[in-house]
Amino acid sequence: MKSRQVLRHRDFRLLVTGVSVSALGNAVTPVALAFAVLDLGGSITDLGLVEAVLAICQIVTMLAGGVLGDRFSRKLMMQGGSVASAVVMALLAVVVLLDAASIWLLALLGGIAGVVTALSRPSSKAMTRVVVPEADLADAVATRSLLDSLFRTLGYAVAGLLVAVVGPGWAVMVDAATFTVAAVAFGRLRASNARAPRTTSPLADLGEGFREVTRHTWLWLLVLQALLYHLFYGGAQAVLGPVVVGEGMGRSAWGFVLAALMAGFVAGGLLALRVRPGKPLATGVALLTLTGVFPLAMALSDTLWPVMLGAFVHGIGLQMFSVYWDQSIQSQVPEDKLARVYAFDSVGSFVARPLGLALTGPLAAAAGVDAWLLVVAAVVSGSSLAALGLRDVRALERTVPQKVS
C-alpha cells in the first residue's frame, strides 16, 4: 500500500503521530464544549457566540502563524503550540469539573486555545513537504489526511459517550493529554526548514505570501468559495447539530452522527490514496458538491440513520476535495512560502465563519431550523458547482512540486 511506503520515513511517522493523536482529542472537545454550554443553561445563540469567539481568535492570529512558520523552525512552532494547548485544555477541563465555568469563561478559554492553534497550524501543514522526498509528497498528503480522519473518527465515536458517562470536563482532559503526546512526538523530529535568516520585515513577508496567493487564480477563487461555504455550513454543524440531533435524539446520537461524518472522511481518504486523477482539483471540487447532503438530511429526517448517511456522504466529498486541494497547493507553491499560503488559505476560508456561527441561532429561530438547514444545503452544493464552472479550476493538472525560489 502507498501509505505503508511513505510511512518508512521516520520523521513523517513522528509528524503524523503528533497530528493524529491531537486530532483524536480535538474531536472530543467541540462536543464536550457544546454540552458544557448547554448544561449551563446556554441557548443556541450562546453556543454560537462561544464557537464564534474561538473562530475569531484563530483568524486574527493565523497570518502571524504563517509568517513565523516560514521565518523560524516549524518544529519549534509545533512543539510549543502543543505544550501551550495542553495547558489551556487542562485549565478548561478543571474549570468545568469544579463547576466554576460560565459562558464567558468558556468563551475566553476557547479563544486562547484558538490563538495557540492558529500560531502553530500553518507550520504543521507546511511541514509535510519537509519530511518526505518530492516523489512521495502526494502519498504523504493523502496518508496524513487519512490518519487524521481515522483518529478524528475514533474521537467522535467516543465523544458523546464520554460526555454522557463522565461529563464534559473529563472529556476535555482527554484533549489535554493528547496534546502532551503530540509535543513529545514533534520534539523528536530531525527534519528542519532552517534557512538563512530573513532580512525583510514580517509585514514584507506577509505581502510576499499574499502575492503568491493572488498569483494563482484557482487558489484565491476557491478560497472565496470556501469563505461562502463556512459562512453557512459552520453554524449548521456546530450550532444546530447539537440541538437538532443531540437534544432531539440523545447526546450520544450526535456523537454517532459525527462519527459517521468522520467515517466518510476515512472512506474518502482511502479513495484518494487509490484514485489519482490527472486533474485532481477539478475532481475534488466536483465531489465537494456532495457536502449539501448532510444539512439536507438534518432538515428532512427525524430519525438517526438518514442523518448518519448524509454525514457519511458529506465526509467522502469533503475529504477527497481536501486531499486534492492540499496536493495542489503543495505542488504549485514554493516550499519557503507554504506556511504563509496556508495561513492565507485558512484566514480567507474561515474569516466569515464567526459571523455565520453568531447569526445561525437568530436566523434559524426566525426562518425555522429546518428551513435554514435547507438554505445551507443549497448554498454549499451550489457554490461548489459554480466553482467547477471556472476554467482555471478545471484546467489545473497534476505537477511535481516547485523548488524554493
Long-range contacts (C-beta under 8 A, 24 or more apart in sequence): 1-273, 2-139, 2-142, 2-143, 2-273, 2-274, 3-139, 3-142, 3-143, 3-146, 3-273, 5-136, 5-139, 6-132, 6-136, 6-139, 6-140, 6-143, 7-143, 9-131, 9-132, 9-133, 9-136, 9-140, 10-190, 11-130, 11-131, 11-189, 11-190, 11-191, 12-128, 12-131, 12-132, 12-140, 12-144, 14-185, 14-186, 14-188, 14-189, 15-127, 15-128, 15-131, 15-144, 15-185, 15-186, 15-189, 16-143, 16-144, 16-147, 16-148, 17-181, 17-182, 17-185, 18-78, 18-82, 18-181, 18-182, 18-183, 18-184, 18-185, 18-186, 19-124, 19-144, 19-147, 19-148, 19-182, 20-147, 20-148, 20-150, 20-151, 21-151, 21-178, 21-181, 21-182, 21-185, 22-82, 22-85, 22-178, 22-179, 22-182, 23-148, 23-151, 23-152, 23-155, 24-151, 24-152, 24-154, 24-155, 24-174, 24-178, 25-89, 25-155, 25-174, 25-175, 25-176, 25-177, 25-178, 25-179, 26-152, 26-155, 26-175, 26-178, 27-151, 27-152, 27-153, 27-154, 27-155, 27-156, 27-159, 27-258, 27-262, 28-155, 28-156, 28-158, 28-159, 28-162, 28-171, 28-172, 28-174, 28-175, 29-89, 29-171, 29-172, 29-175, 30-238, 31-156, 31-159, 31-160, 31-163, 31-171, 31-242, 31-254, 31-255, 31-258, 32-96, 32-159, 32-162, 32-163, 32-168, 32-169, 32-171, 32-172, 33-106, 33-110, 33-168, 33-172, 34-238, 34-242, 34-246, 35-163, 35-168, 35-242, 35-246, 35-251, 36-96, 36-101, 36-106, 36-168, 36-169, 36-172, 37-103, 37-106, 38-242, 38-247, 39-168, 40-101, 40-102, 40-103, 40-106, 42-103, 43-361, 44-239, 44-240, 44-243, 44-360, 44-361, 44-364, 44-365, 45-358, 45-361, 45-362, 46-103, 47-238, 47-239, 47-242, 47-243, 47-361, 48-235, 48-238, 48-239, 48-357, 48-358, 48-359, 48-360, 48-361, 49-103, 49-107, 49-357, 49-358, 50-103, 50-106, 50-107, 50-110, 51-110, 51-234, 51-235, 51-238, 51-239, 51-354, 51-357, 52-353, 52-354, 52-355, 52-357, 52-358, 53-107, 53-108, 53-110, 53-111, 53-114, 53-354, 54-107, 54-110, 54-111, 54-113, 54-114, 55-114, 55-234, 55-350, 55-353, 55-354, 55-357, 56-111, 56-114, 56-354, 57-110, 57-111, 57-112, 57-114, 57-115, 57-118, 58-114, 58-115, 58-117, 58-118, 58-346, 58-350, 59-118, 59-346, 59-347, 59-350, 59-351, 59-353, 59-354, 60-118, 61-114, 61-115, 61-118, 61-119, 62-118, 62-121, 62-122, 62-343, 62-346, 62-347, 63-206, 63-340, 63-343, 63-344, 63-347, 64-118, 64-119, 64-202, 65-118, 65-119, 65-120, 65-121, 65-122, 65-123, 65-339, 65-343, 66-122, 66-206, 66-209, 66-339, 66-340, 66-341, 66-342, 66-343, 66-344, 67-202, 67-205, 67-206, 67-209, 67-339, 67-340, 67-343, 68-119, 68-122, 68-123, 68-339, 69-122, 69-123, 69-126, 69-339, 69-340, 69-342, 69-343, 70-126, 70-193, 70-205, 70-209, 70-336, 70-337, 70-338, 70-339, 70-340, 71-198, 71-202, 71-205, 73-192, 73-193, 73-194, 74-123, 74-124, 74-126, 74-127, 74-130, 74-192, 74-193, 74-339, 75-123, 75-127, 75-186, 75-187, 75-189, 75-191, 75-192, 77-119, 77-120, 77-123, 78-120, 78-123, 78-124, 78-127, 78-182, 78-186, 79-183, 79-186, 79-187, 80-120, 81-116, 81-117, 81-119, 81-120, 81-121, 81-123, 82-120, 82-179, 82-180, 82-182, 82-183, 82-186, 83-179, 83-180, 83-183, 84-116, 85-113, 85-116, 85-117, 85-176, 85-179, 86-176, 86-177, 86-179, 86-180, 86-183, 87-176, 88-112, 88-113, 88-116, 89-113, 89-172, 89-173, 89-175, 89-176, 89-179, 90-173, 90-176, 92-172, 93-169, 93-170, 93-172, 93-173, 93-175, 93-176, 94-169, 95-169, 96-167, 96-168, 96-169, 96-172, 97-167, 97-169, 97-170, 97-173, 118-346, 121-342, 121-346, 122-338, 122-339, 122-340, 122-342, 122-343, 122-346, 123-339, 125-326, 125-338, 125-339, 125-342, 126-193, 126-335, 126-338, 126-339, 126-342, 127-191, 127-193, 128-330, 129-330, 129-335, 129-338, 129-401, 130-191, 130-192, 130-193, 130-335, 131-189, 131-191, 134-400, 134-401, 137-327, 137-330, 137-331, 137-401, 138-276, 138-327, 138-330, 138-331, 138-398, 139-273, 141-323, 141-326, 141-327, 141-330, 142-269, 142-272, 142-273, 142-323, 142-327, 143-273, 145-265, 145-269, 145-272, 145-319, 145-322, 145-323, 145-326, 146-266, 146-269, 146-270, 146-272, 146-273, 149-262, 149-265, 149-266, 149-268, 149-269, 149-315, 149-319, 150-266, 150-269, 152-262, 152-265, 153-259, 153-262, 153-263, 153-265, 153-266, 155-262, 156-255, 156-258, 156-259, 156-261, 156-262, 157-255, 157-256, 157-259, 157-262, 158-255, 159-255, 159-258, 160-246, 160-251, 160-252, 160-253, 160-254, 160-255, 160-256, 160-258, 161-252, 161-255, 163-251, 163-255, 164-251, 164-252, 193-335, 193-336, 195-336, 195-404, 205-340, 206-340, 208-337, 208-340, 209-337, 209-340, 209-341, 209-343, 209-344, 210-340, 210-344, 212-333, 212-334, 212-337, 212-340, 212-341, 213-341, 213-344, 213-345, 213-348, 216-332, 216-333, 217-392, 218-281, 218-328, 218-390, 218-392, 218-393, 218-396, 219-328, 219-329, 219-332, 219-341, 219-345, 220-348, 221-387, 221-390, 221-392, 221-393, 222-281, 222-285, 222-325, 222-387, 222-393, 223-344, 223-345, 223-348, 223-349, 224-348, 225-383, 225-384, 225-386, 225-387, 226-345, 226-348, 226-349, 226-350, 227-348, 227-349, 227-350, 227-351, 227-352, 228-352, 228-379, 228-383, 229-291, 229-349, 229-379, 229-380, 229-383, 229-384, 230-349, 230-350, 230-352, 230-353, 230-356, 231-352, 231-353, 231-355, 231-356, 232-356, 232-375, 232-376, 232-379, 232-380, 233-291, 233-295, 233-356, 233-376, 233-379, 233-380, 234-350, 234-353, 234-356, 234-357, 234-360, 235-356, 235-357, 235-359, 235-360, 235-361, 235-364, 235-376, 236-294, 236-295, 236-298, 236-360, 236-372, 236-373, 236-376, 237-294, 238-357, 239-357, 239-360, 239-361, 239-364, 240-298, 240-360, 240-364, 240-369, 240-372, 240-373, 241-298, 243-369, 244-298, 244-369, 244-373, 245-298, 245-304, 245-307, 248-302, 249-303, 249-304, 253-304, 256-304, 256-308, 257-304, 257-307, 257-308, 257-311, 258-311, 260-308, 260-309, 260-311, 260-312, 260-315, 261-294, 261-311, 261-312, 261-314, 261-315, 262-315, 263-312, 263-315, 264-311, 264-312, 264-313, 264-314, 264-315, 264-316, 264-317, 264-318, 264-319, 265-315, 265-316, 265-318, 265-319, 266-315, 266-319, 267-312, 267-315, 267-316, 267-319, 268-315, 268-316, 268-317, 268-318, 268-319, 268-320, 268-323, 269-319, 269-320, 269-323, 271-316, 271-320, 272-319, 272-320, 272-323, 272-324, 275-320, 276-398, 277-324, 277-398, 278-397, 278-398, 279-394, 279-395, 279-396, 279-397, 279-398, 280-324, 280-327, 280-328, 280-396, 280-398, 281-324, 281-325, 281-328, 281-393, 281-396, 282-388, 282-393, 282-394, 282-395, 282-396, 283-320, 283-324, 284-320, 284-321, 284-322, 284-323, 284-324, 284-325, 285-321, 285-384, 285-387, 285-388, 285-393, 286-384, 286-388, 287-316, 287-317, 287-320, 287-321, 288-317, 288-318, 288-321, 288-384, 288-387, 289-317, 289-381, 289-384, 289-385, 289-388, 290-314, 290-316, 290-317, 290-318, 290-381, 291-317, 291-318, 291-380, 291-381, 291-384, 292-376, 292-377, 292-378, 292-379, 292-380, 292-381, 292-382, 293-317, 293-377, 294-377, 295-373, 295-374, 295-376, 295-377, 295-380, 296-373, 296-374, 296-377, 298-373, 299-369, 299-370, 299-371, 299-373, 299-374, 299-377, 300-370, 327-398, 328-396, 330-401, 331-398, 331-399, 331-400, 331-401, 331-402, 332-396, 332-399, 332-402, 333-402, 334-402, 334-403, 334-404, 334-405, 335-401, 335-402, 335-403, 335-404, 336-404, 336-405, 337-405
